[in-house]
Amino acid sequence: MDISSYISELLFEHDCVIIPNFGGFICNYRPADIHPVLNLIAPPSKAVSFNRNLQSNDGLLVNYISNTLGVSFDSATDLVSSWVTSSKHLLQKKEDLFLKKVGKFSADFEGNVQFAPTEDVNYLKTSFGLRTITAEPIIRSKQIDFTEKFKYETKQPVTKRRAWSIAASVLLIVSLVVFAELLWMGAEIKPLHVDEAGICSLFTHIFKAPAPEVEVTPVPVEIKNEPVVNTTPPVAVQPVIDTIATIVKEDNYTPPTPALGEHTYYIVIGAFAEEKNIEAAKLRLQQKFPDSIILVERTNRLTKLGYSVGSNFSRAKEELATAQAEDSNFWLLKK
């Protein structure tokens, strides 16, 4: 039989409830309290403690059980004695004993009974069942008394829409800077076939300077029976040739590839930075396509390498499709 409900009901009316041959519960008044660290507010209540020295039977608990169950005093005494025996047996086996709405009993290593009261029930009737509550502090910002002049001189905060516009602009600028840095470092963006050599070739094609027109002025020659004497002073050919050779040597100039018709199409296999890679790729192209003209187009950092596929655009597209079956990064260039 569980007698915890009877003990809990008696604690609302009395300050001392004794379980014969087990111990007694004592209630002491505890005023309201505020815990500044845990932010807890506790109402007035009864602090329940246990005294194992209160062993005598004062008849309070036994009479209350007898009247509630409608049994004799001796029968109620036997019920309480049976509960005490079973409870002591549990504590001797180092097991916990729970009394609903009262507390928990446990035995320590020395065999002493320890009691921990429950905090869920307030046995002080004048507190009307109030429980401990948590009161979080309210943090308010400092109020500033703005004058009209200070309001006029203070800048208006940036709206949410304007903040999004600024963030999008900054993101666009950062993306463009990273894109330009990758191109400058020689990185190739394969899905777009964009690299430093391709960009430079595009700008060169768009902003190509027109070839200077050379106007030939005919020299009038008077027809006589006498042989015509050329009065033009001789041109120093050898110094000009030496000058051209010097320019080619200094600028590492690559002679242009002869065209096969009006326009020649090239399949470009890639752009290289190191000379050994350029020579190796060029040698492979010469061995694989001995009848094609090899394109070597140098820029400041990268060298574009490819081979000619004729001047017919339809045939060039077919050749490109065949080449892309081997490597999808190849592209077509018109020169």
Long-range contacts (C-beta under 8 A, 24 or more apart in sequence): 1-79, 1-82, 1-83, 2-83, 2-100, 3-61, 3-65, 3-79, 3-80, 3-83, 4-98, 4-99, 4-100, 4-101, 4-102, 5-100, 5-101, 6-61, 6-64, 6-65, 6-68, 7-61, 7-99, 7-102, 8-99, 8-100, 8-101, 8-102, 8-121, 9-64, 10-60, 10-61, 10-64, 11-46, 11-48, 11-102, 11-123, 12-123, 12-125, 14-60, 15-46, 16-54, 17-60, 17-61, 18-54, 18-55, 18-56, 18-57, 18-58, 18-60, 18-61, 19-61, 19-80, 19-83, 19-84, 20-55, 20-56, 20-57, 20-61, 20-62, 20-77, 20-80, 20-81, 20-84, 21-55, 21-57, 21-81, 21-84, 22-52, 22-55, 22-84, 22-87, 22-88, 23-50, 23-51, 23-52, 23-53, 23-54, 23-55, 23-113, 24-50, 24-51, 24-54, 25-49, 25-50, 25-51, 25-102, 26-50, 26-51, 26-54, 27-123, 29-124, 38-134, 39-134, 39-135, 39-136, 39-137, 40-132, 40-133, 40-134, 40-135, 41-132, 41-133, 41-134, 41-135, 42-132, 43-122, 43-127, 43-130, 43-131, 43-132, 44-124, 44-126, 44-127, 45-122, 45-123, 45-124, 45-127, 46-122, 46-123, 46-124, 47-117, 48-102, 48-103, 48-117, 48-123, 49-115, 49-117, 50-103, 50-105, 50-113, 50-115, 50-117, 52-113, 184-301, 186-271, 186-273, 186-301, 186-302, 188-270, 188-271, 188-329, 190-329, 193-329, 193-331, 195-271, 195-302, 196-271, 196-299, 196-300, 196-301, 196-302, 197-271, 197-297, 197-299, 197-302, 197-303, 197-304, 198-271, 198-304, 200-299, 200-300, 201-297, 201-299, 201-304, 201-333, 252-298, 254-296, 254-297, 254-298, 257-293, 257-294, 257-295, 257-308, 257-335, 258-293, 259-311, 259-335, 260-293, 260-308, 260-310, 260-311, 261-310, 261-311, 262-311, 263-311, 263-334, 263-335, 264-293, 264-308, 264-310, 264-311, 264-334, 264-335, 265-308, 265-309, 265-310, 265-311, 265-312, 265-313, 265-316, 265-332, 265-333, 265-334, 265-335, 266-295, 266-306, 266-307, 266-308, 266-309, 266-332, 266-333, 266-334, 266-335, 267-306, 267-307, 267-309, 267-316, 267-319, 267-320, 267-323, 267-330, 267-331, 267-332, 267-333, 268-295, 268-304, 268-305, 268-306, 268-330, 268-331, 268-332, 268-333, 269-305, 269-306, 269-307, 269-323, 269-327, 269-330, 270-304, 270-305, 270-329, 271-302, 271-303, 271-304, 271-305, 272-302, 272-303, 272-305, 273-301, 273-302, 273-303, 278-303, 278-305, 281-305, 295-333, 295-335, 304-333, 306-333
